[in-house]
């Protein structure tokens, strides 16, 4: 009876170690990995060769399955199949295996100390300013997700939303923004990038920048005033006056500037910043245009303007403000 009990004990220990290794990996990839985490991980790794084996197996499993969401719990059968085989390794082979694991474990510890990709995000109506190590600054607008490479902060990915870039130019290391299957490369620049579901817009305020699709089917070099719009496999470049470009980044001061903007477009822009939505209930009034500067979080101000200027009806509901005739 003693042998089965011993084997069960070993298997349970393997399960515990596998789960502990999974926690370290989750903290590394999704938490704030600092000096205390690094020291704690090294101490845990140094406790025994079994700890290092558990980490290597968990890290390999994580990489194969690309688990980017919540961590999947390890199953007992994942570890039970390995433990009996290790118990039957001859003594000489076990000694060599432990030495190898110790060496690889040291490499694993070094691997976890390397910088990881960082994700920055804002909620609806939120703003965030990121100061990069090279002196560049990125301002994130509402409902935006930006990823900054761990090894090279000069390459970022705009997953969704809108960001204003003020880049410290370095000819030897161009700054690259990846967005919607395109590359925007800084040539000494201040520029705005907005990535919607089916449209990428790049507005250049200062300096120069190049934009190229990932498949190299279209590209352009932008100068101040240029606005590149990419949809699908097409791209167009137009020019806007400096004042109009300044209006596009009014959100940096918390305002939205409408200049002969249709009610439909004004409502769509306001809805990016607010959970209470503006609904234009009549297709005819959607084409009416308004002029003015409004706080980005004040949907009632726009509704009141529509009511006073056009004599429209406004219904203030819990989740929406409905404008109609």
C-alpha positions as CSV (number, residue, x, y, z in Angstrom):
1,X,0.0,0.0,0.0
2,X,2.9,2.3,0.6
3,X,4.0,2.5,-3.0
4,X,0.6,3.8,-4.4
5,X,0.5,6.4,-1.6
6,X,3.9,7.6,-2.4
7,X,3.1,7.9,-6.1
8,X,-0.1,9.8,-5.3
9,X,1.9,12.2,-3.1
10,X,4.4,12.8,-5.9
11,X,1.6,13.4,-8.4
12,X,-0.2,15.8,-6.1
13,X,3.1,17.7,-5.6
14,X,3.5,17.9,-9.4
15,X,0.1,19.4,-9.7
16,X,0.8,22.0,-7.1
17,X,4.1,23.0,-8.7
18,X,2.4,23.2,-12.1
19,X,-0.2,25.6,-10.8
20,X,2.5,27.6,-9.0
21,X,4.4,27.9,-12.2
22,X,1.3,29.0,-14.0
23,X,0.8,31.8,-11.5
24,X,4.3,33.1,-12.1
25,X,3.7,33.0,-15.9
26,X,0.4,34.8,-15.5
27,X,2.0,37.5,-13.3
28,X,4.9,37.9,-15.8
29,X,2.7,38.4,-18.8
30,X,-0.3,40.2,-17.3
31,X,0.9,41.9,-14.1
32,X,3.4,44.6,-13.2
33,X,6.6,42.6,-13.1
34,X,8.9,44.3,-10.7
35,X,12.0,43.7,-8.6
36,X,10.0,41.9,-5.8
37,X,8.5,39.6,-8.4
38,X,11.8,38.9,-9.9
39,X,13.4,38.1,-6.5
40,X,10.4,35.9,-5.5
41,X,10.5,34.0,-8.8
42,X,14.3,33.3,-8.5
43,X,13.8,32.1,-4.9
44,X,10.9,29.8,-5.9
45,X,12.9,28.5,-8.9
46,X,15.9,27.7,-6.7
47,X,14.0,25.5,-4.2
48,X,14.4,22.3,-6.3
49,X,14.9,20.9,-9.8
50,X,11.2,20.0,-9.7
51,X,10.3,23.7,-9.5
52,X,12.4,24.4,-12.6
53,X,10.9,21.4,-14.5
54,X,7.4,22.7,-13.6
55,X,8.2,26.1,-14.9
56,X,9.7,24.9,-18.2
57,X,6.7,22.6,-18.8
58,X,4.2,25.4,-18.0
59,X,6.0,28.0,-20.1
60,X,6.2,25.6,-23.1
61,X,2.5,24.8,-22.8
62,X,1.7,28.5,-22.6
63,X,3.7,29.3,-25.8
64,X,2.2,26.4,-27.8
65,X,-1.4,27.2,-27.1
66,X,-1.1,31.1,-27.1
67,X,-3.3,31.5,-24.1
68,X,-3.8,35.3,-24.2
69,X,-7.0,35.3,-22.0
70,X,-7.5,34.0,-18.5
71,X,-5.1,31.3,-17.5
72,X,-6.4,27.8,-18.1
73,X,-6.0,25.6,-15.0
74,X,-3.7,22.7,-15.4
75,X,-5.2,19.2,-15.3
76,X,-4.0,16.4,-13.2
77,X,-3.3,14.2,-16.3
78,X,-1.0,16.8,-17.6
79,X,1.5,16.1,-14.9
80,X,0.7,12.5,-13.9
81,X,2.0,11.2,-17.2
82,X,5.5,12.6,-16.5
83,X,6.2,11.8,-12.8
84,X,6.3,8.0,-13.0
85,X,8.8,8.1,-15.9
86,X,11.1,10.4,-13.9
87,X,11.0,8.1,-10.9
88,X,12.4,5.3,-13.1
89,X,15.4,7.2,-14.4
90,X,18.7,5.5,-13.4
91,X,20.8,7.4,-10.8
92,X,23.5,8.5,-13.3
93,X,20.9,9.7,-15.8
94,X,19.0,11.5,-13.0
95,X,22.2,13.4,-12.0
96,X,22.7,14.5,-15.5
97,X,19.1,15.5,-15.9
98,X,19.2,17.6,-12.7
99,X,22.3,19.4,-13.9
100,X,20.7,20.1,-17.3
101,X,17.5,21.4,-15.6
102,X,19.6,23.6,-13.3
103,X,21.3,25.1,-16.3
104,X,18.0,25.6,-18.2
105,X,16.4,27.0,-15.1
106,X,19.0,29.7,-14.8
107,X,18.3,30.6,-18.4
108,X,14.6,30.6,-17.6
109,X,15.2,33.0,-14.7
110,X,17.1,35.3,-17.1
111,X,14.3,35.1,-19.6
112,X,11.7,36.3,-17.1
113,X,13.9,39.3,-16.2
114,X,13.8,40.6,-19.8
115,X,11.4,43.5,-20.6
116,X,7.9,42.5,-21.6
117,X,5.5,44.1,-24.0
118,X,3.3,46.6,-22.1
119,X,-0.3,47.3,-22.9
120,X,-1.9,50.7,-22.2
121,X,-5.6,51.3,-22.4
122,X,-8.2,53.9,-21.8
123,X,-11.9,53.5,-21.0
124,X,-14.7,55.4,-22.8
125,X,-14.1,59.1,-22.1
126,X,-10.7,58.4,-20.7
127,X,-7.3,59.9,-21.5
128,X,-3.8,58.8,-20.8
129,X,-0.3,60.2,-21.5
130,X,2.6,57.9,-21.9
131,X,6.2,59.1,-21.6
132,X,8.5,56.7,-23.4
133,X,12.1,56.1,-22.4
134,X,13.5,57.9,-25.5
135,X,11.7,61.1,-24.7
136,X,8.8,60.6,-27.0
137,X,5.2,61.1,-25.7
138,X,2.0,59.4,-26.7
139,X,-1.5,60.7,-25.7
140,X,-4.3,58.1,-25.8
141,X,-7.8,59.3,-26.5
142,X,-11.1,57.6,-25.5
143,X,-11.5,53.8,-25.6
144,X,-7.9,53.2,-27.0
145,X,-5.5,50.3,-26.7
146,X,-1.8,50.7,-27.4
147,X,1.0,48.1,-27.1
148,X,4.6,49.1,-26.6
149,X,7.3,46.5,-27.4
150,X,9.3,45.3,-24.5
151,X,12.7,45.1,-26.3
152,X,12.1,48.2,-28.5
153,X,10.0,51.1,-27.3
154,X,10.4,52.6,-30.8
155,X,7.8,50.1,-32.2
156,X,4.2,50.3,-30.9
157,X,0.9,48.8,-32.0
158,X,-2.3,50.9,-32.0
159,X,-4.8,48.1,-31.5
160,X,-7.8,50.4,-31.6
161,X,-8.8,53.9,-30.9
162,X,-6.9,57.1,-31.3
163,X,-3.4,58.4,-30.2
164,X,-1.4,61.6,-30.7
165,X,2.3,61.0,-31.1
166,X,5.1,63.5,-30.3
167,X,8.2,61.7,-31.4
168,X,11.8,62.4,-30.5
169,X,13.4,61.8,-33.9
170,X,16.4,59.3,-34.2
171,X,17.6,58.7,-37.7
172,X,19.3,55.5,-36.6
173,X,16.1,54.1,-35.0
174,X,12.9,55.2,-36.7
175,X,9.7,55.2,-34.6
176,X,7.1,52.9,-36.1
177,X,3.4,52.7,-35.3
178,X,1.6,49.5,-36.5
179,X,-2.1,50.0,-37.0
180,X,-4.8,48.3,-39.2
181,X,-2.3,46.4,-41.4
182,X,-0.2,49.5,-42.0
183,X,3.1,50.9,-40.8
184,X,3.5,54.6,-40.0
185,X,7.2,55.6,-39.7
186,X,8.3,58.8,-38.1
187,X,10.6,61.0,-39.9
188,X,10.7,63.7,-37.2
189,X,7.1,64.1,-36.4
190,X,3.9,65.1,-34.5
191,X,1.0,63.1,-35.9
192,X,-2.4,61.7,-35.0
193,X,-3.5,58.1,-35.7
194,X,-7.0,56.9,-35.5
195,X,-8.0,53.2,-36.1
196,X,-11.7,52.5,-36.5
197,X,-13.2,49.2,-37.5
198,X,-12.9,49.7,-41.2
199,X,-10.8,52.9,-41.5
200,X,-7.3,54.2,-40.6
201,X,-6.7,57.9,-40.5
202,X,-3.2,59.5,-40.1
203,X,-3.1,63.3,-39.8
204,X,0.4,64.9,-39.9
205,X,0.8,68.1,-37.8
206,X,4.6,68.6,-38.0
207,X,7.6,67.1,-39.7
208,X,7.3,64.1,-42.0
209,X,6.0,60.5,-41.8
210,X,5.6,57.6,-44.2
211,X,2.7,55.2,-44.3
212,X,2.8,51.9,-46.0
213,X,0.4,48.9,-46.1
214,X,1.8,45.6,-44.8
215,X,1.5,44.1,-48.3
216,X,3.2,47.1,-49.8
217,X,0.3,47.7,-52.3
218,X,0.2,51.4,-51.3
219,X,2.3,53.9,-49.6
220,X,2.9,57.7,-49.2
221,X,5.2,60.2,-47.6
222,X,3.2,62.8,-45.6
223,X,4.1,66.4,-45.0
224,X,2.3,68.9,-42.6
225,X,-1.4,69.2,-43.4
226,X,-1.6,65.8,-45.1
227,X,-4.3,63.4,-44.0
228,X,-4.0,59.8,-45.2
229,X,-7.2,57.6,-45.1
230,X,-6.8,53.9,-45.7
231,X,-9.8,51.6,-46.1
232,X,-9.4,48.0,-47.2
233,X,-6.7,47.9,-49.9
234,X,-7.1,51.6,-50.9
235,X,-5.5,54.8,-49.5
236,X,-6.1,58.5,-50.3
237,X,-4.2,61.6,-49.2
238,X,-5.8,65.0,-48.8
239,X,-4.7,68.3,-47.2
240,X,-6.3,70.2,-44.4
241,X,-5.6,73.7,-43.1
242,X,-3.7,73.9,-39.8
243,X,-6.8,75.2,-37.9
244,X,-8.9,72.2,-39.0
245,X,-6.1,69.8,-37.9
246,X,-6.0,71.7,-34.5
247,X,-9.8,71.0,-34.2
248,X,-9.1,67.2,-34.6
249,X,-7.0,67.2,-31.4
250,X,-9.3,69.4,-29.4
251,X,-9.8,66.2,-27.2
252,X,-6.4,66.9,-25.7
253,X,-8.0,69.8,-23.9
254,X,-11.3,67.9,-23.3
255,X,-13.3,69.6,-26.0
256,X,-14.8,68.7,-29.4
257,X,-14.9,71.3,-32.1
258,X,-17.7,71.2,-34.7
259,X,-17.4,73.4,-37.7
260,X,-20.4,73.0,-40.0
261,X,-20.6,69.4,-38.8
262,X,-23.8,67.4,-39.5
263,X,-25.8,66.4,-36.4
264,X,-25.2,62.8,-37.5
265,X,-21.4,63.2,-37.4
266,X,-21.5,65.2,-34.2
267,X,-23.6,62.5,-32.5
268,X,-21.2,59.8,-33.7
269,X,-18.2,61.8,-32.3
270,X,-19.9,62.4,-28.9
271,X,-20.8,58.8,-28.6
272,X,-17.2,57.8,-28.7
273,X,-16.7,59.6,-25.3
274,X,-20.0,58.9,-23.5
275,X,-22.0,55.9,-22.4
276,X,-25.2,57.9,-22.7
277,X,-25.6,58.0,-26.4
278,X,-27.0,60.7,-28.7
279,X,-29.6,59.3,-31.1
280,X,-30.8,61.2,-34.1
281,X,-34.3,59.8,-34.7
282,X,-35.0,61.5,-38.0
283,X,-32.9,61.1,-41.2
284,X,-33.8,64.6,-42.4
285,X,-32.5,66.4,-39.3
286,X,-29.3,64.3,-39.3
287,X,-28.1,66.5,-42.2
288,X,-28.5,69.7,-40.3
289,X,-25.1,71.3,-39.4
290,X,-23.9,72.8,-36.2
291,X,-21.0,75.0,-35.2
292,X,-19.4,75.3,-31.8
293,X,-17.0,74.0,-29.2
294,X,-18.5,71.5,-26.6
295,X,-17.1,69.6,-23.6
296,X,-16.6,66.1,-24.8
297,X,-18.5,64.6,-21.9
298,X,-21.5,66.9,-22.1
299,X,-24.0,65.4,-24.5
300,X,-26.8,67.6,-23.1
301,X,-25.0,70.7,-24.4
302,X,-25.2,69.6,-28.0
303,X,-28.8,68.5,-27.5
304,X,-29.7,71.9,-26.0
305,X,-28.0,73.6,-29.0
306,X,-30.0,71.6,-31.4
307,X,-33.2,72.4,-29.5
308,X,-32.5,76.1,-29.4
309,X,-31.1,76.6,-32.9
310,X,-33.4,74.3,-34.9
311,X,-36.4,74.0,-32.6
312,X,-36.0,70.2,-32.3
313,X,-37.4,67.9,-29.7
314,X,-35.1,66.4,-27.1
315,X,-35.9,63.4,-24.9
316,X,-33.4,62.7,-22.1
317,X,-33.5,59.0,-21.3
318,X,-31.4,57.0,-19.0
319,X,-29.0,55.5,-21.6
320,X,-29.7,57.9,-24.5
321,X,-30.7,61.4,-25.6
322,X,-33.0,61.3,-28.5
323,X,-33.3,64.2,-30.9
324,X,-36.3,64.4,-33.2
325,X,-38.6,66.9,-35.0
